[in-house]
Amino acid sequence: MKNAVFRIEGLRCDGCASAVKVLLDKEPGVKAVSVSFTSGEARILYDPIIVTEERLAATIERPGYRVATRQ
């Protein structure tokens, strides 16, 4: 398992954060997700054999948000 933190631009409310969480929860290999509107971050525990950070970033950006940084 691997942890990743994505800084997300464009989250305007808790509903936005919830929408991103739902999308990430549906990705194969994702074990746990928390998305915070307040901090503008998504923290993801995932299996790197099943899903890549690039795929996770694309999932976050699909509804129009932007990944500013990854850790």
PyMOL Python script that loads the backbone (N, CA, C, O; Angstrom):
from pymol import cmd

cmd.read_pdbstr("""\
ATOM      1  N   MET A   1       0.833  -1.181   0.000  1.00  0.00           N
ATOM      2  CA  MET A   1       0.000   0.000   0.000  1.00  0.00           C
ATOM      3  C   MET A   1       0.880   1.247   0.000  1.00  0.00           C
ATOM      4  O   MET A   1       2.001   1.242   0.508  1.00  0.00           O
ATOM      5  N   LYS A   2       0.352   2.290  -0.571  1.00  0.00           N
ATOM      6  CA  LYS A   2       1.078   3.546  -0.659  1.00  0.00           C
ATOM      7  C   LYS A   2       0.121   4.687  -0.334  1.00  0.00           C
ATOM      8  O   LYS A   2      -1.071   4.614  -0.632  1.00  0.00           O
ATOM      9  N   ASN A   3       0.654   5.737   0.279  1.00  0.00           N
ATOM     10  CA  ASN A   3      -0.128   6.935   0.575  1.00  0.00           C
ATOM     11  C   ASN A   3       0.250   8.035  -0.402  1.00  0.00           C
ATOM     12  O   ASN A   3       1.413   8.165  -0.785  1.00  0.00           O
ATOM     13  N   ALA A   4      -0.741   8.826  -0.804  1.00  0.00           N
ATOM     14  CA  ALA A   4      -0.490   9.992  -1.646  1.00  0.00           C
ATOM     15  C   ALA A   4      -1.348  11.138  -1.142  1.00  0.00           C
ATOM     16  O   ALA A   4      -2.465  10.940  -0.663  1.00  0.00           O
ATOM     17  N   VAL A   5      -0.803  12.341  -1.261  1.00  0.00           N
ATOM     18  CA  VAL A   5      -1.552  13.553  -0.916  1.00  0.00           C
ATOM     19  C   VAL A   5      -1.553  14.434  -2.159  1.00  0.00           C
ATOM     20  O   VAL A   5      -0.501  14.776  -2.699  1.00  0.00           O
ATOM     21  N   PHE A   6      -2.750  14.791  -2.599  1.00  0.00           N
ATOM     22  CA  PHE A   6      -2.924  15.651  -3.759  1.00  0.00           C
ATOM     23  C   PHE A   6      -3.490  16.986  -3.302  1.00  0.00           C
ATOM     24  O   PHE A   6      -4.507  17.021  -2.609  1.00  0.00           O
ATOM     25  N   ARG A   7      -2.857  18.068  -3.676  1.00  0.00           N
ATOM     26  CA  ARG A   7      -3.378  19.420  -3.423  1.00  0.00           C
ATOM     27  C   ARG A   7      -4.271  19.753  -4.613  1.00  0.00           C
ATOM     28  O   ARG A   7      -3.827  19.710  -5.760  1.00  0.00           O
ATOM     29  N   ILE A   8      -5.537  20.086  -4.336  1.00  0.00           N
ATOM     30  CA  ILE A   8      -6.525  20.273  -5.392  1.00  0.00           C
ATOM     31  C   ILE A   8      -6.972  21.733  -5.447  1.00  0.00           C
ATOM     32  O   ILE A   8      -7.338  22.325  -4.432  1.00  0.00           O
ATOM     33  N   GLU A   9      -6.934  22.294  -6.641  1.00  0.00           N
ATOM     34  CA  GLU A   9      -7.449  23.646  -6.853  1.00  0.00           C
ATOM     35  C   GLU A   9      -8.855  23.543  -7.442  1.00  0.00           C
ATOM     36  O   GLU A   9      -9.129  22.683  -8.278  1.00  0.00           O
ATOM     37  N   GLY A  10      -9.730  24.427  -6.997  1.00  0.00           N
ATOM     38  CA  GLY A  10     -11.077  24.477  -7.547  1.00  0.00           C
ATOM     39  C   GLY A  10     -12.160  23.927  -6.641  1.00  0.00           C
ATOM     40  O   GLY A  10     -13.341  24.025  -6.972  1.00  0.00           O
ATOM     41  N   LEU A  11     -11.789  23.350  -5.506  1.00  0.00           N
ATOM     42  CA  LEU A  11     -12.814  22.890  -4.560  1.00  0.00           C
ATOM     43  C   LEU A  11     -13.459  24.125  -3.932  1.00  0.00           C
ATOM     44  O   LEU A  11     -12.779  24.924  -3.288  1.00  0.00           O
ATOM     45  N   ARG A  12     -14.759  24.280  -4.120  1.00  0.00           N
ATOM     46  CA  ARG A  12     -15.440  25.470  -3.615  1.00  0.00           C
ATOM     47  C   ARG A  12     -16.314  25.209  -2.390  1.00  0.00           C
ATOM     48  O   ARG A  12     -16.772  26.147  -1.737  1.00  0.00           O
ATOM     49  N   CYS A  13     -16.544  23.927  -2.082  1.00  0.00           N
ATOM     50  CA  CYS A  13     -17.418  23.623  -0.940  1.00  0.00           C
ATOM     51  C   CYS A  13     -17.226  22.162  -0.528  1.00  0.00           C
ATOM     52  O   CYS A  13     -16.498  21.409  -1.175  1.00  0.00           O
ATOM     53  N   ASP A  14     -17.891  21.782   0.557  1.00  0.00           N
ATOM     54  CA  ASP A  14     -17.823  20.391   1.018  1.00  0.00           C
ATOM     55  C   ASP A  14     -18.455  19.446  -0.002  1.00  0.00           C
ATOM     56  O   ASP A  14     -18.057  18.285  -0.103  1.00  0.00           O
ATOM     57  N   GLY A  15     -19.440  19.938  -0.759  1.00  0.00           N
ATOM     58  CA  GLY A  15     -20.053  19.108  -1.798  1.00  0.00           C
ATOM     59  C   GLY A  15     -19.049  18.738  -2.882  1.00  0.00           C
ATOM     60  O   GLY A  15     -19.061  17.618  -3.392  1.00  0.00           O
ATOM     61  N   CYS A  16     -18.185  19.679  -3.230  1.00  0.00           N
ATOM     62  CA  CYS A  16     -17.121  19.411  -4.213  1.00  0.00           C
ATOM     63  C   CYS A  16     -16.190  18.324  -3.682  1.00  0.00           C
ATOM     64  O   CYS A  16     -15.841  17.387  -4.401  1.00  0.00           O
ATOM     65  N   ALA A  17     -15.797  18.457  -2.432  1.00  0.00           N
ATOM     66  CA  ALA A  17     -14.910  17.478  -1.818  1.00  0.00           C
ATOM     67  C   ALA A  17     -15.579  16.106  -1.782  1.00  0.00           C
ATOM     68  O   ALA A  17     -14.927  15.094  -2.040  1.00  0.00           O
ATOM     69  N   SER A  18     -16.851  16.062  -1.471  1.00  0.00           N
ATOM     70  CA  SER A  18     -17.585  14.792  -1.437  1.00  0.00           C
ATOM     71  C   SER A  18     -17.650  14.160  -2.828  1.00  0.00           C
ATOM     72  O   SER A  18     -17.519  12.943  -2.965  1.00  0.00           O
ATOM     73  N   ALA A  19     -17.851  14.975  -3.849  1.00  0.00           N
ATOM     74  CA  ALA A  19     -17.916  14.459  -5.222  1.00  0.00           C
ATOM     75  C   ALA A  19     -16.585  13.824  -5.627  1.00  0.00           C
ATOM     76  O   ALA A  19     -16.568  12.758  -6.243  1.00  0.00           O
ATOM     77  N   VAL A  20     -15.474  14.473  -5.285  1.00  0.00           N
ATOM     78  CA  VAL A  20     -14.152  13.926  -5.596  1.00  0.00           C
ATOM     79  C   VAL A  20     -13.935  12.624  -4.828  1.00  0.00           C
ATOM     80  O   VAL A  20     -13.391  11.667  -5.378  1.00  0.00           O
ATOM     81  N   LYS A  21     -14.350  12.582  -3.574  1.00  0.00           N
ATOM     82  CA  LYS A  21     -14.193  11.369  -2.762  1.00  0.00           C
ATOM     83  C   LYS A  21     -14.947  10.199  -3.389  1.00  0.00           C
ATOM     84  O   LYS A  21     -14.422   9.088  -3.464  1.00  0.00           O
ATOM     85  N   VAL A  22     -16.168  10.444  -3.837  1.00  0.00           N
ATOM     86  CA  VAL A  22     -16.965   9.380  -4.457  1.00  0.00           C
ATOM     87  C   VAL A  22     -16.257   8.834  -5.695  1.00  0.00           C
ATOM     88  O   VAL A  22     -16.189   7.620  -5.888  1.00  0.00           O
ATOM     89  N   LEU A  23     -15.734   9.722  -6.530  1.00  0.00           N
ATOM     90  CA  LEU A  23     -15.021   9.279  -7.733  1.00  0.00           C
ATOM     91  C   LEU A  23     -13.789   8.445  -7.383  1.00  0.00           C
ATOM     92  O   LEU A  23     -13.545   7.404  -7.993  1.00  0.00           O
ATOM     93  N   LEU A  24     -13.015   8.905  -6.402  1.00  0.00           N
ATOM     94  CA  LEU A  24     -11.805   8.181  -6.013  1.00  0.00           C
ATOM     95  C   LEU A  24     -12.129   6.836  -5.366  1.00  0.00           C
ATOM     96  O   LEU A  24     -11.422   5.853  -5.586  1.00  0.00           O
ATOM     97  N   ASP A  25     -13.197   6.793  -4.568  1.00  0.00           N
ATOM     98  CA  ASP A  25     -13.604   5.529  -3.932  1.00  0.00           C
ATOM     99  C   ASP A  25     -13.933   4.458  -4.968  1.00  0.00           C
ATOM    100  O   ASP A  25     -13.789   3.268  -4.688  1.00  0.00           O
ATOM    101  N   LYS A  26     -14.372   4.861  -6.160  1.00  0.00           N
ATOM    102  CA  LYS A  26     -14.749   3.915  -7.214  1.00  0.00           C
ATOM    103  C   LYS A  26     -13.547   3.358  -7.970  1.00  0.00           C
ATOM    104  O   LYS A  26     -13.681   2.373  -8.696  1.00  0.00           O
ATOM    105  N   GLU A  27     -12.375   3.974  -7.812  1.00  0.00           N
ATOM    106  CA  GLU A  27     -11.187   3.508  -8.535  1.00  0.00           C
ATOM    107  C   GLU A  27     -10.688   2.185  -7.957  1.00  0.00           C
ATOM    108  O   GLU A  27     -10.530   2.061  -6.742  1.00  0.00           O
ATOM    109  N   PRO A  28     -10.439   1.194  -8.822  1.00  0.00           N
ATOM    110  CA  PRO A  28      -9.874  -0.064  -8.339  1.00  0.00           C
ATOM    111  C   PRO A  28      -8.517   0.195  -7.679  1.00  0.00           C
ATOM    112  O   PRO A  28      -7.718   0.988  -8.177  1.00  0.00           O
ATOM    113  N   GLY A  29      -8.274  -0.463  -6.584  1.00  0.00           N
ATOM    114  CA  GLY A  29      -7.002  -0.331  -5.890  1.00  0.00           C
ATOM    115  C   GLY A  29      -6.983   0.723  -4.801  1.00  0.00           C
ATOM    116  O   GLY A  29      -6.044   0.776  -4.007  1.00  0.00           O
ATOM    117  N   VAL A  30      -8.009   1.566  -4.753  1.00  0.00           N
ATOM    118  CA  VAL A  30      -8.082   2.595  -3.710  1.00  0.00           C
ATOM    119  C   VAL A  30      -8.691   1.951  -2.469  1.00  0.00           C
ATOM    120  O   VAL A  30      -9.782   1.382  -2.521  1.00  0.00           O
ATOM    121  N   LYS A  31      -7.970   2.048  -1.354  1.00  0.00           N
ATOM    122  CA  LYS A  31      -8.417   1.418  -0.109  1.00  0.00           C
ATOM    123  C   LYS A  31      -9.075   2.406   0.846  1.00  0.00           C
ATOM    124  O   LYS A  31     -10.000   2.041   1.571  1.00  0.00           O
ATOM    125  N   ALA A  32      -8.603   3.666   0.857  1.00  0.00           N
ATOM    126  CA  ALA A  32      -9.173   4.683   1.749  1.00  0.00           C
ATOM    127  C   ALA A  32      -8.936   6.056   1.134  1.00  0.00           C
ATOM    128  O   ALA A  32      -7.902   6.310   0.515  1.00  0.00           O
ATOM    129  N   VAL A  33      -9.924   6.941   1.321  1.00  0.00           N
ATOM    130  CA  VAL A  33      -9.840   8.295   0.775  1.00  0.00           C
ATOM    131  C   VAL A  33     -10.423   9.279   1.775  1.00  0.00           C
ATOM    132  O   VAL A  33     -11.457   9.019   2.389  1.00  0.00           O
ATOM    133  N   SER A  34      -9.747  10.414   1.930  1.00  0.00           N
ATOM    134  CA  SER A  34     -10.364  11.545   2.616  1.00  0.00           C
ATOM    135  C   SER A  34     -10.053  12.775   1.777  1.00  0.00           C
ATOM    136  O   SER A  34      -8.919  12.982   1.346  1.00  0.00           O
ATOM    137  N   VAL A  35     -11.084  13.591   1.553  1.00  0.00           N
ATOM    138  CA  VAL A  35     -10.942  14.814   0.772  1.00  0.00           C
ATOM    139  C   VAL A  35     -11.471  15.951   1.632  1.00  0.00           C
ATOM    140  O   VAL A  35     -12.590  15.885   2.141  1.00  0.00           O
ATOM    141  N   SER A  36     -10.667  16.992   1.791  1.00  0.00           N
ATOM    142  CA  SER A  36     -11.042  18.116   2.644  1.00  0.00           C
ATOM    143  C   SER A  36     -11.138  19.399   1.825  1.00  0.00           C
ATOM    144  O   SER A  36     -10.173  19.814   1.183  1.00  0.00           O
ATOM    145  N   PHE A  37     -12.301  20.012   1.858  1.00  0.00           N
ATOM    146  CA  PHE A  37     -12.480  21.315   1.226  1.00  0.00           C
ATOM    147  C   PHE A  37     -11.628  22.353   1.948  1.00  0.00           C
ATOM    148  O   PHE A  37     -11.016  23.209   1.309  1.00  0.00           O
ATOM    149  N   THR A  38     -11.588  22.282   3.272  1.00  0.00           N
ATOM    150  CA  THR A  38     -10.855  23.253   4.088  1.00  0.00           C
ATOM    151  C   THR A  38      -9.371  23.293   3.743  1.00  0.00           C
ATOM    152  O   THR A  38      -8.800  24.371   3.571  1.00  0.00           O
ATOM    153  N   SER A  39      -8.744  22.122   3.642  1.00  0.00           N
ATOM    154  CA  SER A  39      -7.306  22.080   3.342  1.00  0.00           C
ATOM    155  C   SER A  39      -7.039  22.018   1.841  1.00  0.00           C
ATOM    156  O   SER A  39      -5.920  22.275   1.397  1.00  0.00           O
ATOM    157  N   GLY A  40      -8.064  21.676   1.058  1.00  0.00           N
ATOM    158  CA  GLY A  40      -7.878  21.544  -0.381  1.00  0.00           C
ATOM    159  C   GLY A  40      -7.037  20.339  -0.759  1.00  0.00           C
ATOM    160  O   GLY A  40      -6.317  20.355  -1.757  1.00  0.00           O
ATOM    161  N   GLU A  41      -7.138  19.289   0.054  1.00  0.00           N
ATOM    162  CA  GLU A  41      -6.310  18.111  -0.165  1.00  0.00           C
ATOM    163  C   GLU A  41      -7.127  16.826  -0.220  1.00  0.00           C
ATOM    164  O   GLU A  41      -8.171  16.690   0.417  1.00  0.00           O
ATOM    165  N   ALA A  42      -6.606  15.890  -1.009  1.00  0.00           N
ATOM    166  CA  ALA A  42      -7.113  14.519  -1.015  1.00  0.00           C
ATOM    167  C   ALA A  42      -5.989  13.632  -0.501  1.00  0.00           C
ATOM    168  O   ALA A  42      -4.866  13.691  -1.002  1.00  0.00           O
ATOM    169  N   ARG A  43      -6.290  12.818   0.491  1.00  0.00           N
ATOM    170  CA  ARG A  43      -5.328  11.850   1.025  1.00  0.00           C
ATOM    171  C   ARG A  43      -5.853  10.464   0.640  1.00  0.00           C
ATOM    172  O   ARG A  43      -6.989  10.098   0.940  1.00  0.00           O
ATOM    173  N   ILE A  44      -4.988   9.713  -0.033  1.00  0.00           N
ATOM    174  CA  ILE A  44      -5.431   8.453  -0.619  1.00  0.00           C
ATOM    175  C   ILE A  44      -4.469   7.335  -0.233  1.00  0.00           C
ATOM    176  O   ILE A  44      -3.251   7.469  -0.358  1.00  0.00           O
ATOM    177  N   LEU A  45      -5.039   6.234   0.237  1.00  0.00           N
ATOM    178  CA  LEU A  45      -4.289   5.007   0.471  1.00  0.00           C
ATOM    179  C   LEU A  45      -4.666   4.067  -0.674  1.00  0.00           C
ATOM    180  O   LEU A  45      -5.841   3.752  -0.868  1.00  0.00           O
ATOM    181  N   TYR A  46      -3.658   3.622  -1.433  1.00  0.00           N
ATOM    182  CA  TYR A  46      -3.951   2.826  -2.618  1.00  0.00           C
ATOM    183  C   TYR A  46      -2.881   1.769  -2.863  1.00  0.00           C
ATOM    184  O   TYR A  46      -1.783   1.816  -2.306  1.00  0.00           O
ATOM    185  N   ASP A  47      -3.240   0.818  -3.712  1.00  0.00           N
ATOM    186  CA  ASP A  47      -2.316  -0.243  -4.104  1.00  0.00           C
ATOM    187  C   ASP A  47      -1.671   0.172  -5.428  1.00  0.00           C
ATOM    188  O   ASP A  47      -2.357   0.219  -6.449  1.00  0.00           O
ATOM    189  N   PRO A  48      -0.360   0.475  -5.436  1.00  0.00           N
ATOM    190  CA  PRO A  48       0.290   0.948  -6.657  1.00  0.00           C
ATOM    191  C   PRO A  48       0.413  -0.115  -7.750  1.00  0.00           C
ATOM    192  O   PRO A  48       0.743   0.209  -8.890  1.00  0.00           O
ATOM    193  N   ILE A  49       0.154  -1.358  -7.419  1.00  0.00           N
ATOM    194  CA  ILE A  49       0.152  -2.409  -8.440  1.00  0.00           C
ATOM    195  C   ILE A  49      -1.125  -2.324  -9.282  1.00  0.00           C
ATOM    196  O   ILE A  49      -1.136  -2.712 -10.450  1.00  0.00           O
ATOM    197  N   ILE A  50      -2.194  -1.812  -8.673  1.00  0.00           N
ATOM    198  CA  ILE A  50      -3.495  -1.761  -9.344  1.00  0.00           C
ATOM    199  C   ILE A  50      -3.764  -0.405  -9.984  1.00  0.00           C
ATOM    200  O   ILE A  50      -4.317  -0.341 -11.082  1.00  0.00           O
ATOM    201  N   VAL A  51      -3.384   0.671  -9.319  1.00  0.00           N
ATOM    202  CA  VAL A  51      -3.693   2.012  -9.823  1.00  0.00           C
ATOM    203  C   VAL A  51      -2.474   2.924  -9.640  1.00  0.00           C
ATOM    204  O   VAL A  51      -1.741   2.805  -8.658  1.00  0.00           O
ATOM    205  N   THR A  52      -2.269   3.828 -10.591  1.00  0.00           N
ATOM    206  CA  THR A  52      -1.129   4.747 -10.537  1.00  0.00           C
ATOM    207  C   THR A  52      -1.563   6.115 -10.013  1.00  0.00           C
ATOM    208  O   THR A  52      -2.748   6.449 -10.003  1.00  0.00           O
ATOM    209  N   GLU A  53      -0.576   6.895  -9.578  1.00  0.00           N
ATOM    210  CA  GLU A  53      -0.873   8.266  -9.155  1.00  0.00           C
ATOM    211  C   GLU A  53      -1.384   9.089 -10.327  1.00  0.00           C
ATOM    212  O   GLU A  53      -2.209   9.983 -10.136  1.00  0.00           O
ATOM    213  N   GLU A  54      -0.915   8.809 -11.527  1.00  0.00           N
ATOM    214  CA  GLU A  54      -1.385   9.525 -12.710  1.00  0.00           C
ATOM    215  C   GLU A  54      -2.874   9.272 -12.934  1.00  0.00           C
ATOM    216  O   GLU A  54      -3.620  10.185 -13.288  1.00  0.00           O
ATOM    217  N   ARG A  55      -3.293   8.044 -12.728  1.00  0.00           N
ATOM    218  CA  ARG A  55      -4.715   7.702 -12.882  1.00  0.00           C
ATOM    219  C   ARG A  55      -5.547   8.397 -11.804  1.00  0.00           C
ATOM    220  O   ARG A  55      -6.636   8.895 -12.086  1.00  0.00           O
ATOM    221  N   LEU A  56      -5.040   8.431 -10.571  1.00  0.00           N
ATOM    222  CA  LEU A  56      -5.746   9.117  -9.490  1.00  0.00           C
ATOM    223  C   LEU A  56      -5.872  10.608  -9.796  1.00  0.00           C
ATOM    224  O   LEU A  56      -6.930  11.199  -9.582  1.00  0.00           O
ATOM    225  N   ALA A  57      -4.795  11.217 -10.295  1.00  0.00           N
ATOM    226  CA  ALA A  57      -4.830  12.639 -10.656  1.00  0.00           C
ATOM    227  C   ALA A  57      -5.849  12.882 -11.764  1.00  0.00           C
ATOM    228  O   ALA A  57      -6.591  13.863 -11.719  1.00  0.00           O
ATOM    229  N   ALA A  58      -5.889  12.000 -12.752  1.00  0.00           N
ATOM    230  CA  ALA A  58      -6.856  12.143 -13.841  1.00  0.00           C
ATOM    231  C   ALA A  58      -8.286  12.033 -13.323  1.00  0.00           C
ATOM    232  O   ALA A  58      -9.178  12.733 -13.804  1.00  0.00           O
ATOM    233  N   THR A  59      -8.506  11.165 -12.353  1.00  0.00           N
ATOM    234  CA  THR A  59      -9.839  11.018 -11.755  1.00  0.00           C
ATOM    235  C   THR A  59     -10.247  12.301 -11.042  1.00  0.00           C
ATOM    236  O   THR A  59     -11.398  12.728 -11.142  1.00  0.00           O
ATOM    237  N   ILE A  60      -9.320  12.914 -10.331  1.00  0.00           N
ATOM    238  CA  ILE A  60      -9.603  14.176  -9.637  1.00  0.00           C
ATOM    239  C   ILE A  60      -9.907  15.280 -10.642  1.00  0.00           C
ATOM    240  O   ILE A  60     -10.786  16.110 -10.409  1.00  0.00           O
ATOM    241  N   GLU A  61      -9.186  15.292 -11.754  1.00  0.00           N
ATOM    242  CA  GLU A  61      -9.335  16.375 -12.733  1.00  0.00           C
ATOM    243  C   GLU A  61     -10.514  16.181 -13.675  1.00  0.00           C
ATOM    244  O   GLU A  61     -10.927  17.133 -14.339  1.00  0.00           O
ATOM    245  N   ARG A  62     -11.064  14.981 -13.751  1.00  0.00           N
ATOM    246  CA  ARG A  62     -12.175  14.691 -14.660  1.00  0.00           C
ATOM    247  C   ARG A  62     -13.350  15.669 -14.509  1.00  0.00           C
ATOM    248  O   ARG A  62     -13.854  16.147 -15.526  1.00  0.00           O
ATOM    249  N   PRO A  63     -13.810  15.991 -13.289  1.00  0.00           N
ATOM    250  CA  PRO A  63     -14.943  16.926 -13.180  1.00  0.00           C
ATOM    251  C   PRO A  63     -14.546  18.398 -13.261  1.00  0.00           C
ATOM    252  O   PRO A  63     -15.395  19.271 -13.078  1.00  0.00           O
ATOM    253  N   GLY A  64     -13.269  18.692 -13.531  1.00  0.00           N
ATOM    254  CA  GLY A  64     -12.868  20.083 -13.737  1.00  0.00           C
ATOM    255  C   GLY A  64     -11.966  20.682 -12.676  1.00  0.00           C
ATOM    256  O   GLY A  64     -11.632  21.864 -12.752  1.00  0.00           O
ATOM    257  N   TYR A  65     -11.568  19.899 -11.696  1.00  0.00           N
ATOM    258  CA  TYR A  65     -10.632  20.390 -10.681  1.00  0.00           C
ATOM    259  C   TYR A  65      -9.217  20.244 -11.220  1.00  0.00           C
ATOM    260  O   TYR A  65      -9.004  19.599 -12.246  1.00  0.00           O
ATOM    261  N   ARG A  66      -8.259  20.835 -10.538  1.00  0.00           N
ATOM    262  CA  ARG A  66      -6.867  20.748 -10.988  1.00  0.00           C
ATOM    263  C   ARG A  66      -5.989  20.275  -9.842  1.00  0.00           C
ATOM    264  O   ARG A  66      -6.065  20.797  -8.730  1.00  0.00           O
ATOM    265  N   VAL A  67      -5.159  19.283 -10.123  1.00  0.00           N
ATOM    266  CA  VAL A  67      -4.173  18.823  -9.138  1.00  0.00           C
ATOM    267  C   VAL A  67      -2.989  19.776  -9.217  1.00  0.00           C
ATOM    268  O   VAL A  67      -2.303  19.842 -10.237  1.00  0.00           O
ATOM    269  N   ALA A  68      -2.753  20.511  -8.142  1.00  0.00           N
ATOM    270  CA  ALA A  68      -1.658  21.492  -8.103  1.00  0.00           C
ATOM    271  C   ALA A  68      -0.344  20.819  -7.751  1.00  0.00           C
ATOM    272  O   ALA A  68       0.682  21.097  -8.371  1.00  0.00           O
ATOM    273  N   THR A  69      -0.366  19.936  -6.760  1.00  0.00           N
ATOM    274  CA  THR A  69       0.847  19.228  -6.339  1.00  0.00           C
ATOM    275  C   THR A  69       0.466  17.825  -5.880  1.00  0.00           C
ATOM    276  O   THR A  69      -0.682  17.542  -5.539  1.00  0.00           O
ATOM    277  N   ARG A  70       1.484  16.954  -5.885  1.00  0.00           N
ATOM    278  CA  ARG A  70       1.353  15.585  -5.369  1.00  0.00           C
ATOM    279  C   ARG A  70       2.489  15.328  -4.403  1.00  0.00           C
ATOM    280  O   ARG A  70       3.611  15.786  -4.618  1.00  0.00           O
ATOM    281  N   GLN A  71       2.204  14.599  -3.345  1.00  0.00           N
ATOM    282  CA  GLN A  71       3.251  14.189  -2.400  1.00  0.00           C
ATOM    283  C   GLN A  71       3.188  12.694  -2.205  1.00  0.00           C
ATOM    284  O   GLN A  71       3.982  12.136  -1.447  1.00  0.00           O
TER     285      GLN A  71
END
""", "prot")
cmd.dss("prot")
cmd.show_as("cartoon", "prot")
cmd.util.cbc("prot")
cmd.orient("prot")
